[in-house]
Amino acid sequence: MNKYLLSSLCLFALNNSAHADNAPLTLPTGTITAPANDDQTVSLTTPTSAGSRLNLTAMETPASVESLSGEQVRARGDRSVQDAVSRSTGISRTGTPGDGGTSLQARGFTGQSSVMQLYDGNRMYTGMGTVTFPVDTWSVERVDVLRGPASVLYGEGATGAVVNVIPKKPFEGEIKNHVRVGYGSFDRQ
């Protein structure tokens, strides 16, 4: 009895799929508009010291330079400078034991001795198991990424790229307070 019931249910299910509607699905067209809000970005005419120490703009610099404003980094939700830099073209994060997870890779060159990391133009050294590179993005005004060899400008250790973090500068005026709260899964806060 169960054998006949099961086979008849299978035939019934196959019969329903044969009567499916073959008409193409058409969706209504719509227009999406949004205002362009791009006043916080770094333009090609913004002077930077990443490609040379002459404070040239990205248009005048004879190298591949990318500048990320602090507002862009925070708006994307990057929790660390390494997260922000790894979204740049040709740069990836390669955290390994012993360097605090701060190594970067560019153009096939990996590690602290190949991708130089600067904080306000000063070289950051990573000791065994220590993190000296700035982690939080709250204090970042801009991140400049210079891809390619730059040992002539910055010395030993800049064969793959140079990452320079420009911190926010102190200001005079009314005191402003900021609160940043976050919550995540897997004990990440």
N, C-alpha and C positions, 0 to 999 in steps of 0.2 A: 504494500500500500504506500509506504513512504517513498519507494523508488518511483512510482508513477506520479506521486504528488510533486516530487522534486523535479522530475523531467518536464512536467507540464508547467511549473513555475518558470523554468529556464526558457521554454518556448514562448511563454507569455512576455517575459522581459525582452527577448530578442524581437518579438513582434512589435513592441512599443517603439523601439529604437528605429525601426524601419519606417515608421510614420512621422519621423521628426520633420520639422519645418525646414525646408531648403532655401528659404528666402534670405538674402544677405541682410545682415544687421547694419542699420544706418543710425548713426548717432547725430544729434543736433550739433551744429557748429557753434562755437563760442569764441569770443575775443577776450584775451587776458591782457590787462594793462596794469602797470605799476609805475609809480614815480621813480625816477633815477635818483638815488641818494648816494652820491659818490664823493662827498667833500672830504672824507677822512683818508682817502687813498694817497699813496705816494706817486707822483707823476714823473714823467721822463725829465722834467725840468727841475726836480728837487735835487739840490746838491747833496752828494754823499761821499764819504771817504772810503768806500769799499773797494772800488776799482783802482784807485790811486790815492795817494795822500795829498792830492791837490784840490780836494773838495769839488770835483767835477760833477756834472749832471750825468745821468745814465746815457743820454744821447752823445755826450762828449767822451765817455769812457770807452777805450778800445778793448773791452772785455765783456763777458756775459755776466751782468749784474741784475739782481732782483732785490727789491726792497719791499718789505712787508710792514705796514704800520701796526702799531700796537692795538689800535681799534679793530683792524682786520683780524688780527690773531685772536683777540678776545671774542669777537663776534662769531668766529668759526668754532669756538668752544675748545680751542687748544689749551690744555692744562699745563704744558711745559714748552720751553723754547724748542726742544728736540722735536716735539709733535708738530710745531709750526714749520720748522725748517724741513722736516721730512716730507711736507706737502709741496715743497719747491721742486722745480724740474731738475731731475738728475741727482737729487740728494735723498739718501735713505738712512734710516736709523738702524744701527747694528750694535745694540747694547750687548756687551760681553762681560763675563764675570771679571772683577778686578778694576773696572773703570767706572763703577757706579751707574752703568747703563747710559752713558753719555756719548758713546762713540757714534760717529757719522761716517757715511760712505759716499764718495762722489767720484764718478768717472773711473771706477775700478779700484780706487785707492781707499783703503779702509783703516780706520783707527785714529787715535789722537795724534800720531806722528804724520798723518797724511792729510787730514782735514783740520785746519787750524781753527780754533774757537777763541774769539776775542770778546771781551766785555769792555765796552767804551774804548776800544782800541788797544787794550792791554791783554796780553796773552794769558789764557787760563791754563794752568797746569793741572793735570789729573794724576794724583798719586794712587797708590794701590788701595782700592776700595773706598776712595773718597770722591765726593762730588763737589767740584769747585765751579762748575758751569751753572749759571742761574737757572733755576727750575721753574719758578712761578712766572707767569706772564703778566701779572698785575703791574710790575714795575717797568715794563718794557715800553719804550716809546716807538722804537723801530728796530727791525732786524734786517741787516744787509747781508746778502749771500752773493759771493763772488765765485763763480764756477771756473775751474781751470787752474793751471799752475800760477802761483803768485809768490814764489819763493824770493824773487827779486825784490818785491815790495815788503814782504813780511818776514823773510828769513826761513830757516829750516822748519819743515813741517807743514808747508802750504802747497803740497804737490797736487792735491785733488780739488780743494776748494778752501775758501775762507768764510767763516760765519762771524759777523760782528753784531753784537747785541748793544743797542744804544739805549741806556736807561732813561727814565723820566728825570727831568731836571727839577731842582727845587724852585719854588716860585714865591713871590711876595704877594700878599693879598689875603682875601678871606680864606679861612681854613675850611677845607672840604673833607668830609669823611666819606669813606666808601665801605660798604659791607658786601662781602661775597660769600654766598652760602651754596653748598652743593651737596647732593646726595646721590649715591649710586649703589649698585648691587655689588656683591662679593666684597663687602667691607671696604668699599672705596668711597671716601667722603670728600 
